């Protein structure tokens, strides 16, 4: 099994922090080798066309002409100049993306990207996003949250609750109407609150965390970093909710939350003749031309925590043609696209710690795979219906941006080439870039076949 990346590691002991986090924001720019980086929080990933187009203009005028997507459904601009902060701030204010400068880094809210858009009939949690964001920005204590603290608002399908957020809300329906399950570290300790109270309940949980951090004296950034003696208690959280006027009985006997994958690329059929499009950006990076094409379809987009984009509000009859336009623009529009299962860190030239231009090497490997697929008249019978193991490219051992879990092939740049590893496989060390296509293909196929047998 490949070693867990730091961001996904299971910790047996609490992390002791002696400083605030250095997570970049829209106002706190991060110095990178390719210029400065700004991370713009977009609660629920939900953007209207006006805001999206203002971001594209800023990327063209102030940055490198691209918009990067993050694993929390936020957007990043790279290649910024050191003196662009004031101009960028003005753009974000006009776009409505900087409602409270003191809170801009704490607006980390992910939500089920297809909520209210498909035919599953699940509760629509989009209103929770707007209300929680409003409450966060109005709470003076909430400004003390770290830029890594995460809220997950799930409509019951289990996609964003699989991201191990610090405060989780998942919608449920029972005989008494819509409800929400609220928990922090462990879903077994979930409390049941009314749907209308869900955003306020999430804020109460976050403020409880901040009180625990002060009591512990550890400056923890995440709930999982609290020492055991200061771990959040569901009984105490219930008491705080009751004091805030929110009844919160224990949700004993509730089924464990689902753990669902990201939405697949393609057309998403919705109710009443509506449809949405789900697409992915190769390596989570969009040119401003691609970004504008997405924003111009219906005037709304949703960024996903899996570096994808959902476009809601199309007539079902027009969805297929619109998807073809996005495919022509270079976006991933089908689940069998080789880019569907490839992720990477920034690599060179953007990161000084990276030992290779991992994005360029990933593109070369994918291009070779695409050429081979086109040259074959039909896939071998043994390969039909087999989903290849996803692969993550890293420029160094930190493995930034690595997806959670271990079901990945890891390609890590070293001074001697690339190290290649996957669960159940013997690691290969120092593989030259020229040999990676064959070596990686063998590992991804072998591991996928082994998984299929289980």
N, C-alpha and C positions, 0 to 999 in steps of 0.2 A: 504494500500500500504506500503511495507517495506520502511524504510528510504533509501534515495539515499546514496551510498558510496561516500566518499570525492572525488574520482577520477571522478565520474560521476555527481556530484552535479551541478545543475543549479545555478549560482551565480548571485545575484541581485546587488552586489557591487564588485569592483575589489579587487583582493587579493594583499595585500601589502607585498612584499618580502624585507627582510632586509639582505639577504645573497644569495650567489650562491647556486644552487641546489646541493644536495649530491647524485645524481643519480650515481650508480656504473658504472664502465666501465671495460675495459680490463686492464688498467693500474692503475685505482683508485679502489682498491679492497675494498669490503664491509665486515666488520667483523660480522659474524653470529655465532649462538651457535654451529653450526656444522663445523666451520672453516670459511675460507674466501670465498667470492663469487666474480666471475668475470663475467661481462656481455659483450659479444662480439657483436658489431653491425655488421649486415650482410645486407647491402642495398638490398631491395627487397626480402630478404630471400634467395638470389640466391647463391648457393655454388657448386663448382666442387668437384669431388671425392678426389683430392689431399688435398684440404683444409679441407674437412670433415674428412678425415682419420687422419690428423694431430691433429684436435680437439679431436677426439676419443682417440688418443694416450696420449694427454695432460690430458684428463679426467681420464684415467687409471693411469698414472704415478704421476700426481700432485693432482688429486681430488678424488672424491668418486666413479668414474666409471660410471657416468651418465652425460647426457646432458639434461638440462632443456630448454624448449621453452617458450618464452615470448609472451605477447599480442601484440608485435610489430614485430614479426617474427625474433627476435634475439635469440641468444643462451647463456646459462649461465652454468658455471662450478661451482660446490659447493665442500665444503670440502677441500679447498686449504690450504696449509701451508702458514704461514706468510712470509716466505722467498722465495716463488716461483715466485715472480714478474718478476725477470730478465729472468728466464727460460721460463716462459709463454710468455713474450714479444718476445723472440727469435722464439718460435713456431709460433706466430701470424704473425711475419714478414715473415717467410718462407711460410706461408699459404696465404700471400697476404691480410691478414685481418687487417693490421695496416699500411696503406699507409701514414698516416699523424698523428703521435702521438698527436699533438696538437689539432687535430680535431676528435679523435676517438669516443668521446661520442656524437658528433653532427650528426653522419651519420645515423639518424633515418628516414629511407625511407621505406615505405610500398608500395607495388604494387599489382595489381590484380594477384593472384597466377596462374590463368589459362590463363593469357594473351598470345596469340599466340599459345595456345595448343589445344583449342577445336574447334568446328565447327560453332561457332557463327559469325565468320567473322569480329570480332571487330579489331580495330587497335592494333598492338603489341606495348606495352609501355615498354617492357624490355630494348630497347636502351636508353630510358629516364633515367632509373635507373643508368646505368653506367655513362652517361654524367652528370647527376646531382651530383652524388658522386664525379666525377672528379672536377667539378666546386666548390663544397663545400670545398673539401680538398685544393684547390688552392686559396681560398678566405681568406685573413687574418681576415676580420671582422667576418666571419662565425664561427671562433673559439670561439666567444663570445656567441653563442647560448647555451641555457641550454640543458642538457641531456634529457629533456622531450619534447623539440620542435619536432614536427612531420610533415613530408611531406607525402602526399598520392598521388600516381600516379595511376589513375583509367582508364581502357581501355574503359569505357562507360557502364559497367554492373552495376556499383553502389555498389560494395562490399566494397572497401576500403574508398570511400568517406563517408560511413556510420560511420566511426571511428572518426569523428570530429577532423580532423587534423588541424594544424595551417596554412599550405599552401596546397591547393588542386589543382591538375591538373586532368581533365577528358577529354579523347579523344572524339572528335565528327567528324562526316563526313557530309559535305554539298556539294553543287554544286561546290564549289571552291577547294575541296580537303580536306585533313586531317587538322584539327584544334585542338586546346585545349581550354577548359574553365579554367580560373585561378581565384581563389578566396581565401580569407583568412577566415574571420568570417562568411560571409553570401553569399550563392550561388546566391542570388538575385542580388548581386553586381559583378557578374562574368564578367571578361574581356575575349575577344576572341583573341588568339594569334596563330601564325602559329605553326604547330607541331614541326618543326625544331627548333623553338625558345623556346619551352616549358621549357626545363631544365633551361636555362638561366633566363627565366622569373620567375621561382620559386625561384631562388637565389636572384634576385632583390627584390622579395617580402620579403624574409627572412632578407635581409639587411635593408630594409625599417622598418621592425619590430624592429631591433636593434636600429635604429635611434630613433624610437618612445619610446623605453625603456629608452634611455639616456635622452630624453626630459622630460619624465614623472618622472624620478628619483625613480621608484618603483622597479627596478630590476625584472620585470615580467619575468616569465619563458615561458608563453604561450600567444598567441594572446588574448585569452579570459580574461586574467588578466589585460590588459591595462585599465586605467581609461577612462571614456567616452570622456573626453576632448583630449585624445591622441589616440583614436581609429583609426585604419588604415582606410584611405579613398580610395575608388576605383578611384576617380579622381586623387589623388596624386600618387597612384600606376601607373595609366595609364601614367601620366606625366613622372615618373621615367623610365618606360619601353620605352617610346618614346625617351627619352634622351639616353637610352642604345641601340637605333636602333631597337627596337621591336614595331611595330605597335600594339596597343592594344585597339581597340574600345570596347565600352560596349556591352555586349552580351544580349541586351534587347530582350525580346520575346522568349528566349531559354527556353525549357522545364526544369522543376526542375530536379535536378539530381536524378537518381534512388537510392533506398536504398535496396540493395540486400544482401542476407545472405551469409555466408561462403559456399565454395564448399562442397557438400556432399561427404562422403567417397565412394569409388568405382572406377570403370574404367571410364575414360573420353575419349570419342572417339574424335580423332583429324582428321585433313585433310590428304589426301594421304596415307591412311593405317597406320597412326601413332596413338598412344594412350599415355595417361598419367595415373598415378595412384594417387588417393587422399586418404590419410589415416590420422588417428589421433593417438596421443600418449595418453594413459590414464593418466589423471592429468598433461598432458604436460611434462611428464618425460620419457626419453628414456635411456635404458641401452646402453652401447657402442656396445654391440653385435647387438641390434636393429638398432642403428645408422649406423654401418658398413654394415648391410644388405641393408639398404636403399641406401647408397652411392654406393654400388657395383652393383646395378641393371643396371644403364645406365651411371654412372659417373657424374650425375647431380641431385641435389635436390633443392626444393624451400620450405623454411619454411614459414608458413602462420601466419597472426596475430591472428588466432584462435587456435594456438598451434597444427596445423596440418602440414603435409608434402605432397608435390606434387612431384612425380617422373616423369619427362618428357622423351620422346624419346624412348618409347617401340614400337615394332611392334604390331599392334592390335591383331594379332593371338596369341601372347605370353602374353598379358596383364592379362588374367584370371588366368593363372598358377602363374604368378608373384604375383598377389594379394593374392592368396591362401598361398604362401610362407610367405608373410607379416602377414597374419592372424595367421599362425602357430607361428610366432615370437611374438605374443601377441599385435599386433597393431589393431586399430579399422578400419575395412575395409567395414562396412555396416552401413547404417543410422539407423538401428534398434538396434544396439549394445547399451547396457545400459550405456557404458562409453561415448557414443557420446554426452551426455547432462549433464556431471558432470565435474565441475571444483572445484579447491580448492587453498587456499593459501599454503604456505610452512608448517605452523603449527610446532608443536614440532617434533623432537628435534632441528630443524634448527632455530627457531625463539624464542627469549627469551620472547616476549610479548604474545605468543600463550598460551592458557589455555588447549590445548588438541592436541593430534596427529590426526589432522583432516584427513590426508590422509589415515591413517590406519583405522579410523572409516568409511570413505567413501568407502574404499575397502571392508570392511565387509558388508556394506549395499548393495553394488553392487553385491557381491558374493551371498548374500541371494536372491536378485532379479533374478540373473541368475539361481540359483538352483530351484527356484519356477517356472521359465519359462520352464526349462527342464522337470520338473515334470508334467506339464500340457500337455495334448495331443493336445489341441487347445485353443486358446485364446477366452474368452467370446465375443459374438457378439458385445456387447456394447463397448468393448475395441479395436476392430479391426479398424485399420486405424487411431487411436488416438495417436498423438505425445505427450508424457509426457512433462510437464513443466520442463525446465532445472533447475538444482540445483547448487548452489555455497556454498562450505563449507569454513567457516572462523574461525580462531583460536581466534579472538578477534573482538571488535567493529570496528576496522579500516577497516576490510573487504578488505584486499589487494588482488589485482588481480581480483576484481569483474568485470564481463562483463558490458558493458554499457546497460542502459535501466532498466526497472522494471519488465520485463516478466520473473522473476526468482523466484524460491523458495530459501530462504536464511536460512542457518543453521549456527548459530553463537555460538561458545563455550563460556560458562560463568562459573562462579565458581560453579554453581548449576546444570550443565548439558549443554543442548543446547537450545537456543531459535530458534523457527521455525516460519517463516513468509512468506507470499506471497501476492501479490495484490489481494484484495477482500476477504481475509481470516482473521479470528480472530487469532492473534498471539498466539502461545503456548510457555510458559516459562518453563525453567528448565526441559526439556524432557531428561530422562536418555538415554544413548547411546543404551541400550538394547531395548528401545521402539521406537527408531528412524525409523527403517525400515517400520513399519506399519504406524506411524504418517506421515512420509514423503510421502509414497506411496499414502495415502489418499489425502493429499494436492495437490500433483502433478496431480493426476487423476481429482480431483474436479475442479481445476483451468483450466486444459486443456479442460474439457467438457464445462465449462462456456464460455471459449474463442471460442469454436467451434460453440456455439449457436448464437454468435454475428454476 
